[in-house]
């Protein structure tokens, strides 16, 4: 690996709770974000600016943005210009625009075609004010619940269209958790070959228990930005059987034990995951929060 540090982007305040039947209060969401920050997570997707009728869990996006604690770089997910404008008005540090690699899923998620969403991103990017970062996530970059496999050729056609608008960061999302380490290696290499300078991020789900292996494959391929969610919570409301992200504390444990620095305190992350489990009122998938950590290899 080229560097010994991996940035973990905490997504539990957005992806982690957006599909939950229990809707957390604004105060609970801000407590979750504060607990993540106190564990050492310094960048987080804190909300999404989407239609509250479709995603009622995110109806208080502006209130969450207004109450954010200091010391964490805030990201808001947006699907269109209206959502982007709301993120700007809320004063967030970054907006993360989403384009889905498959036509059917993009239609269900955003009500328009994939390349129409790319054009919308281009219009937003052209008029974006100074002071807010604008990144882009390609959803279903490894497979679609409606169309099946998404080919590398299709993914790269979307990547090339997106990169014409110069996002400050590009993320590949395994929205429904179908990727394998070989897929991650292959697709990261394809993007790197075409656009070697773009900061690359992975958003991985553990739906089929390959998420942590995929995260390691991403690291091995040179990715140094990984999304994760406390407790392994999460899932897309518009993707059938899409379950949680890789668990933040599980990822921290693997990286810590492998000598990769994250700046995250494992015990504090476990406590935050336990708090979230209690707030949601049901068990969450994370494993390390159940088993606990383990002494470092250097410990006597």
C-alpha positions as CSV (number, residue, x, y, z in Angstrom):
1,X,0.0,0.0,0.0
2,X,1.2,3.5,-0.9
3,X,0.2,5.0,2.4
4,X,-0.6,3.8,6.0
5,X,-3.7,5.8,6.5
6,X,-7.3,5.2,5.5
7,X,-10.1,7.8,5.9
8,X,-13.4,6.3,7.1
9,X,-16.5,8.4,6.2
10,X,-19.3,7.7,8.6
11,X,-22.7,7.3,6.9
12,X,-24.9,6.1,9.7
13,X,-26.7,9.4,10.1
14,X,-27.8,9.2,6.5
15,X,-27.6,5.7,4.9
16,X,-27.6,4.0,8.3
17,X,-31.0,5.2,9.3
18,X,-32.8,6.1,6.1
19,X,-34.5,2.7,5.8
20,X,-35.4,2.3,9.5
21,X,-39.0,2.0,10.7
22,X,-38.0,3.9,13.8
23,X,-37.4,7.5,12.9
24,X,-34.8,9.1,15.2
25,X,-35.5,12.6,16.5
26,X,-33.3,15.5,15.4
27,X,-31.7,15.4,18.9
28,X,-30.9,11.7,18.5
29,X,-29.4,12.2,15.1
30,X,-27.2,15.0,16.4
31,X,-26.2,12.8,19.4
32,X,-25.2,10.0,16.9
33,X,-23.1,12.5,14.9
34,X,-21.4,13.8,18.1
35,X,-20.7,10.2,19.2
36,X,-19.1,9.5,15.8
37,X,-17.0,12.6,16.0
38,X,-15.9,11.8,19.6
39,X,-14.8,8.3,18.3
40,X,-12.4,10.1,15.9
41,X,-14.5,10.1,12.8
42,X,-13.9,13.5,11.2
43,X,-16.1,13.3,8.0
44,X,-19.7,12.1,7.8
45,X,-22.8,12.0,5.6
46,X,-25.0,13.8,8.1
47,X,-28.3,13.8,6.1
48,X,-29.9,13.8,2.6
49,X,-31.9,16.5,0.9
50,X,-34.6,14.4,-0.7
51,X,-38.3,14.3,-0.8
52,X,-39.6,13.8,2.8
53,X,-42.6,12.0,1.5
54,X,-40.4,9.3,-0.1
55,X,-37.8,9.2,2.7
56,X,-39.5,10.5,5.9
57,X,-36.4,9.6,8.0
58,X,-34.6,12.6,6.4
59,X,-37.5,15.2,6.8
60,X,-35.5,17.2,9.3
61,X,-32.4,17.7,7.1
62,X,-32.2,21.5,7.6
63,X,-32.6,21.1,11.4
64,X,-29.8,18.5,11.6
65,X,-27.6,20.7,9.5
66,X,-28.3,23.7,11.8
67,X,-27.4,21.8,14.9
68,X,-24.2,20.0,13.8
69,X,-21.3,19.9,16.4
70,X,-18.0,21.4,15.5
71,X,-15.1,19.2,14.5
72,X,-16.7,17.1,11.8
73,X,-16.8,17.8,8.0
74,X,-20.4,17.5,6.9
75,X,-21.7,15.9,3.7
76,X,-25.3,16.0,2.5
77,X,-26.6,13.6,-0.2
78,X,-28.5,15.2,-3.1
79,X,-30.2,13.8,-6.2
80,X,-31.0,17.0,-8.1
81,X,-30.5,20.8,-8.2
82,X,-33.2,21.4,-5.6
83,X,-31.5,19.1,-3.2
84,X,-28.1,20.7,-3.9
85,X,-29.5,24.2,-3.3
86,X,-30.9,23.0,0.0
87,X,-27.5,21.6,1.0
88,X,-25.9,25.0,0.1
89,X,-28.5,26.9,2.0
90,X,-27.9,24.6,5.0
91,X,-24.2,25.5,5.1
92,X,-22.8,22.0,4.7
93,X,-19.2,21.5,3.8
94,X,-19.9,19.1,0.9
95,X,-22.7,17.9,-1.3
96,X,-22.6,14.3,-2.6
97,X,-24.6,14.0,-5.8
98,X,-25.8,10.5,-6.9
99,X,-26.1,9.0,-10.3
100,X,-27.1,5.3,-10.6
101,X,-25.3,3.2,-13.2
102,X,-28.4,1.3,-14.4
103,X,-31.4,3.0,-16.1
104,X,-34.1,1.2,-14.2
105,X,-32.7,1.9,-10.8
106,X,-32.0,5.5,-11.6
107,X,-35.6,5.9,-12.7
108,X,-36.9,4.3,-9.5
109,X,-34.5,6.3,-7.3
110,X,-34.6,9.6,-9.0
111,X,-37.4,9.6,-11.5
112,X,-35.2,10.1,-14.6
113,X,-32.6,8.4,-16.7
114,X,-29.0,7.9,-15.8
115,X,-27.5,10.4,-18.3
116,X,-30.3,12.9,-17.5
117,X,-29.0,12.7,-13.9
118,X,-25.4,13.2,-15.2
119,X,-26.6,16.3,-17.1
120,X,-28.2,17.6,-13.9
121,X,-25.0,17.1,-12.1
122,X,-23.2,19.0,-14.8
123,X,-25.6,21.9,-14.5
124,X,-25.1,22.0,-10.7
125,X,-21.4,21.7,-11.0
126,X,-21.2,24.6,-13.5
127,X,-23.1,26.9,-11.1
128,X,-21.8,25.6,-7.7
129,X,-20.8,28.4,-5.4
130,X,-17.3,28.5,-3.8
131,X,-17.1,27.0,-0.4
132,X,-18.9,23.7,-0.9
133,X,-17.3,20.6,-2.2
134,X,-19.2,18.7,-4.8
135,X,-18.6,15.0,-5.1
136,X,-20.4,12.2,-7.0
137,X,-21.4,8.7,-6.1
138,X,-22.2,6.2,-8.8
139,X,-24.9,3.9,-7.3
140,X,-25.2,0.2,-8.3
141,X,-21.7,0.4,-9.7
142,X,-21.4,-3.4,-9.2
143,X,-24.9,-4.6,-9.9
144,X,-28.6,-3.6,-10.1
145,X,-31.5,-5.3,-8.3
146,X,-33.7,-4.8,-11.4
147,X,-31.3,-5.3,-14.4
148,X,-28.7,-7.7,-12.8
149,X,-25.0,-7.3,-13.7
150,X,-23.7,-3.9,-14.5
151,X,-20.8,-4.4,-17.0
152,X,-17.5,-2.6,-16.6
153,X,-18.2,-1.0,-20.0
154,X,-21.5,0.5,-18.7
155,X,-19.8,1.6,-15.5
156,X,-17.0,3.3,-17.4
157,X,-19.5,5.0,-19.8
158,X,-21.1,6.6,-16.7
159,X,-17.8,7.4,-15.1
160,X,-16.5,9.1,-18.3
161,X,-19.7,11.2,-18.6
162,X,-19.5,12.2,-14.9
163,X,-15.8,13.1,-15.1
164,X,-16.5,15.6,-17.8
165,X,-17.9,17.7,-15.0
166,X,-14.9,17.4,-12.7
167,X,-16.3,16.2,-9.3
168,X,-13.9,16.8,-6.4
169,X,-14.3,13.1,-5.5
170,X,-15.7,10.0,-7.2
171,X,-17.3,7.2,-5.2
172,X,-18.3,3.7,-6.5
173,X,-21.2,2.3,-4.5
174,X,-22.1,-1.4,-4.1
175,X,-25.6,-0.3,-3.2
176,X,-27.1,-3.8,-3.0
177,X,-24.0,-5.7,-1.8
178,X,-23.2,-8.0,-4.7
179,X,-19.6,-7.2,-5.3
180,X,-16.7,-9.6,-4.7
181,X,-13.0,-8.6,-4.1
182,X,-12.3,-9.4,-7.8
183,X,-15.0,-7.0,-8.9
184,X,-13.6,-4.3,-6.7
185,X,-10.0,-4.8,-8.0
186,X,-11.2,-4.8,-11.6
187,X,-13.4,-1.7,-11.4
188,X,-11.0,0.4,-9.3
189,X,-8.3,-0.5,-11.8
190,X,-10.5,0.6,-14.7
191,X,-11.3,3.9,-13.1
192,X,-7.7,4.5,-12.1
193,X,-6.4,3.8,-15.6
194,X,-8.8,6.3,-17.1
195,X,-8.7,9.0,-14.4
196,X,-5.6,8.4,-12.2
197,X,-5.9,11.7,-10.4
198,X,-9.5,11.7,-9.1
199,X,-9.8,10.9,-5.4
200,X,-11.7,7.6,-5.2
201,X,-14.0,6.4,-2.5
202,X,-15.9,3.2,-2.0
203,X,-19.3,2.8,-0.5
204,X,-19.8,-0.9,0.3
205,X,-22.7,-2.9,1.6
206,X,-22.4,-6.2,3.4
207,X,-25.6,-7.7,2.1
208,X,-24.0,-11.0,1.1
209,X,-21.2,-10.9,3.7
210,X,-18.4,-9.7,1.3
211,X,-18.2,-6.1,2.5
212,X,-15.1,-6.3,4.6
213,X,-13.3,-8.4,2.1
214,X,-14.2,-5.9,-0.6
215,X,-12.9,-3.0,1.6
216,X,-9.6,-4.8,1.9
217,X,-9.5,-5.3,-1.9
218,X,-10.2,-1.6,-2.3
219,X,-7.3,-0.7,0.0
220,X,-5.0,-3.1,-1.9
221,X,-6.0,-1.4,-5.1
222,X,-5.0,2.0,-3.7
223,X,-8.3,3.4,-2.4
224,X,-7.9,5.4,0.8
225,X,-11.5,6.6,1.4
226,X,-14.1,4.0,2.7
227,X,-17.7,4.6,3.8
228,X,-18.9,2.7,6.8
229,X,-21.9,2.8,9.2
230,X,-21.9,2.3,13.0
231,X,-23.4,-1.1,13.8
232,X,-23.5,-2.0,10.1
233,X,-26.9,-0.3,9.7
234,X,-28.3,0.9,6.4
235,X,-30.0,0.1,3.2
236,X,-31.7,1.8,0.2
237,X,-35.5,2.3,0.4
238,X,-35.7,1.8,-3.3
239,X,-33.6,-1.4,-3.7
240,X,-35.3,-4.7,-2.7
241,X,-33.5,-6.6,0.1
242,X,-30.7,-4.1,0.3
243,X,-29.2,-4.4,3.8
244,X,-26.6,-2.6,5.8
245,X,-23.2,-1.1,5.1
246,X,-20.0,-2.5,6.4
247,X,-19.8,-1.7,10.2
248,X,-17.5,1.1,11.1
249,X,-16.2,-0.7,14.2
250,X,-15.6,-3.9,12.2
251,X,-13.6,-1.9,9.6
252,X,-11.6,-0.1,12.3
253,X,-10.8,-3.4,14.0
254,X,-9.5,-4.9,10.7
255,X,-7.5,-1.9,9.9
256,X,-6.1,-1.5,13.4
257,X,-5.0,-5.1,13.5
258,X,-3.4,-4.7,10.1
259,X,-1.4,-1.7,10.9
260,X,-3.5,0.8,8.9
261,X,-4.1,4.0,10.7
262,X,-7.6,5.5,10.9
263,X,-7.6,8.0,13.7
264,X,-10.7,6.2,15.1
265,X,-10.9,4.8,18.7
266,X,-12.3,1.3,18.5
267,X,-13.8,1.3,22.0
268,X,-15.6,4.6,21.4
269,X,-16.9,3.4,18.0
270,X,-18.3,0.3,19.7
271,X,-20.0,2.4,22.3
272,X,-21.5,4.6,19.6
273,X,-22.8,1.5,17.8
274,X,-24.3,0.2,21.0
275,X,-26.0,3.5,21.5
276,X,-27.5,3.4,18.0
277,X,-28.7,-0.2,18.5
278,X,-30.5,0.9,21.6
279,X,-32.0,4.0,19.8
280,X,-33.3,1.9,17.0
281,X,-34.8,-0.7,19.3
282,X,-33.5,-3.8,17.5
283,X,-30.2,-5.7,17.1
284,X,-27.9,-4.4,14.4
285,X,-25.5,-6.5,12.3
286,X,-22.1,-5.3,13.5
287,X,-19.9,-8.2,14.8
288,X,-17.1,-6.4,16.7
289,X,-19.6,-4.6,18.9
290,X,-20.7,-8.0,20.1
291,X,-17.3,-9.6,20.5
292,X,-15.2,-6.6,21.5
293,X,-11.7,-5.8,20.4
294,X,-8.5,-7.7,20.9
295,X,-5.1,-6.7,22.3
296,X,-2.7,-5.4,19.7
297,X,0.0,-7.7,18.4
298,X,2.5,-5.7,20.3
299,X,0.8,-6.1,23.7
300,X,2.6,-8.1,26.3
